[in-house]
Amino acid sequence: MTVVTSVPNWPGGRIHPGFRNVWRQTEVMEGIRVVRVWTFVASGTGAGERVLDYLSFMATATFAALREPRPDVVVGTSPQFFAAVAAWVTSVLRGRPFVFELRDLWPASILPTDVGVPGRLVRLLEHVERFLYRRARVVVAVTDAFRDDLVRRGIPAGKIRVVRNAVDPARYAPQPRDRGLAAVLGLEGKVVAGYFGTFGVAQRLDTILDAATVLRGRTGIVFLLAGGGGEWPRLRERIERERLDNVRLLPEQPKERMPALWSLCDVALVPLRDEPIFRTVVPSKIFEAFGMGVPTLLSMPEGEATGIVREHGCGWIVSPGDPAELASTIAHLADAPGERAEMSGRARAASGVFSRERTAEAMLAILGALG
């Protein structure tokens, strides 16, 4: 297997330590050949810079892929769709099947969060989106809601498969609270509500800080936030300005440290803005929490993600963007250790359903039928 990608630079538009943005470099990671290509790294948030980033990857990735041995199948993933365009071009020039892995309904998902995207650009992206759906031999969607959306828009149901996100049980499994890390962060003896992920407009993380403000008097409750993104500096400034000493804010963390951070949490916070498009998504952090045996508290529109949590009985659901309800639920959970323990066991049981091994087998079966 060969993966063509760029140098790591998400979410801040800064190249991660140990990498160089050069025309082509290769490495082998866990038996997979990885080819990294140069891209125009968008350090800002403007739509123009990001489009240049996307287009540059489309060009350099296509060129790099054509230098590799002829594949059995070419898979392109989203977002963004120009990466999938590179995969389609490669599949045509190499005469191999094209599979489109649909991980986000892009560009629909950017519209509620990015008012700076010009209407002409959105219409162009929508044309690209429909073109890729039509040209793909198979579309692999990560949610049932994505599949249903495509069928409503005229994509034949017979070419769509659903392979959900999942958790790697070898990496994410229940473990005792990391005492050293808890001591460093001042979390000893605290009930910890954690959010780990992107600090963007879509997550509306001010709701969490508003809830923290409501709970300032509950000294036994602490909010732990870690990640990166455009909203991180502003939220840090607010935490400092309002002296929210019940909030611990960390920058983006290496993947190897995530299990230790999860071990500190009594509940995982999963917020999203109240927008119709977010009814279709299932945040991958839910499955990491399942693996660690951490119950989830969802603050997002009713949809597929809330349905999964209800089905497995491993969390709680509050109205999106309602800090008072979020705060009251966390306060209740802090006083209900038995309820938290019961939900923790159910979360761990759910992780067996959403196992990375199962999803890998499903994906391999789809690709094997085409190769």
RAWO-V30591 format. One record per backbone hydrogen bond with DSSP energy under -1.0 kcal/mol. CO is the residue of the C=O (numbers start at 1). NH is the residue of the N-H. E is the energy in kcal/mol with one decimal. If there is no record, write none. Layout:
co = {CO	CO}
nh = {NH	NH}
e = {E	E}
This chain:
co = {1	3	5	8	9	9	16	20	23	25	27	29	32	33	34	35	36	39	46	47	48	49	50	51	52	53	54	55	56	57	58	59	60	61	62	65	74	76	80	81	82	83	84	85	86	87	88	89	90	91	97	98	99	100	101	102	104	105	107	110	114	118	119	120	121	122	123	124	125	126	127	128	129	130	131	132	138	139	140	141	143	144	145	146	147	148	149	150	151	156	157	159	161	167	168	168	178	179	180	181	182	187	191	192	192	193	194	195	198	199	202	204	205	206	207	208	209	210	211	213	215	217	218	220	222	223	224	225	226	228	229	231	232	233	234	235	236	237	238	239	243	244	246	248	250	254	255	257	258	259	261	262	267	268	270	273	275	276	277	279	283	284	285	286	287	288	289	290	295	296	297	298	299	303	304	305	306	307	308	309	314	316	319	322	323	324	325	326	327	328	329	330	331	333	336	337	338	339	340	341	342	343	344	345	346	347	349	350	350	354	355	356	357	358	359	360	361	362	363	364	365	367	367}
nh = {33	35	37	16	13	14	19	22	38	36	34	32	29	3	27	5	25	41	50	51	52	53	54	55	56	57	58	59	60	61	62	63	64	65	66	68	99	101	83	85	86	87	88	89	90	91	92	93	94	96	74	137	76	140	78	142	106	109	110	114	117	122	123	124	125	126	127	128	129	130	131	132	133	134	135	136	100	161	102	163	147	148	149	150	151	152	153	155	154	159	160	139	141	356	171	172	182	183	184	185	187	190	222	266	267	224	269	226	200	231	273	207	209	210	211	212	213	214	215	216	218	219	221	191	193	248	195	250	197	199	232	235	236	237	238	239	240	241	242	244	245	247	223	225	227	257	258	261	262	263	264	265	194	297	299	275	278	279	280	304	286	288	289	290	291	292	294	293	268	316	270	318	272	307	308	309	310	311	312	314	296	298	322	326	327	328	329	330	331	332	333	334	335	336	340	341	342	343	344	345	346	347	348	349	350	351	352	353	354	167	359	360	361	362	363	364	365	366	367	368	369	370	371}
e = {-2.0	-3.2	-2.2	-2.5	-2.0	-1.1	-1.5	-1.6	-1.1	-3.2	-3.3	-1.9	-2.7	-2.8	-1.9	-2.7	-2.0	-1.0	-1.8	-2.3	-2.0	-2.2	-2.7	-3.0	-2.4	-1.9	-2.2	-2.0	-2.6	-2.9	-1.5	-2.1	-2.3	-2.6	-1.9	-1.1	-2.8	-3.1	-1.1	-1.8	-1.8	-1.5	-2.5	-2.8	-2.3	-2.5	-2.2	-2.5	-2.1	-2.3	-2.6	-2.9	-2.6	-2.6	-1.4	-1.5	-2.2	-2.1	-1.5	-1.2	-1.4	-2.0	-2.3	-2.1	-2.6	-2.2	-1.8	-2.2	-2.7	-2.4	-2.3	-2.3	-2.0	-2.1	-2.1	-1.8	-2.4	-2.7	-2.7	-2.6	-1.6	-2.7	-2.2	-2.2	-2.4	-2.2	-1.2	-2.4	-1.8	-1.5	-1.5	-2.8	-3.2	-2.6	-1.4	-2.8	-2.5	-2.3	-2.1	-2.2	-3.2	-2.0	-2.5	-2.8	-1.5	-2.3	-3.5	-2.3	-1.0	-2.9	-2.4	-1.7	-1.7	-2.8	-2.1	-2.4	-2.0	-1.9	-1.8	-1.2	-1.9	-1.3	-1.9	-3.2	-2.4	-3.2	-2.7	-3.0	-2.2	-2.3	-1.4	-2.5	-2.4	-2.2	-2.2	-2.5	-2.3	-2.8	-2.8	-2.1	-1.8	-1.4	-3.0	-3.2	-1.3	-1.8	-1.3	-1.8	-3.0	-1.9	-1.3	-1.9	-2.5	-3.4	-2.4	-1.9	-1.4	-1.8	-1.4	-2.1	-1.6	-1.3	-2.2	-2.2	-2.4	-1.9	-3.0	-1.4	-2.8	-2.5	-2.2	-2.9	-2.4	-1.9	-2.0	-2.0	-2.3	-2.7	-2.0	-1.4	-1.6	-2.8	-1.3	-2.1	-2.8	-2.4	-2.1	-2.2	-2.5	-2.1	-2.4	-2.2	-1.1	-1.5	-2.0	-2.4	-2.2	-2.3	-2.3	-1.9	-1.7	-2.3	-2.2	-1.9	-2.2	-1.3	-1.1	-1.1	-1.6	-2.3	-1.9	-2.6	-2.3	-2.1	-2.6	-2.7	-2.0	-1.7	-2.4	-2.9	-1.4	-1.2	-1.8}
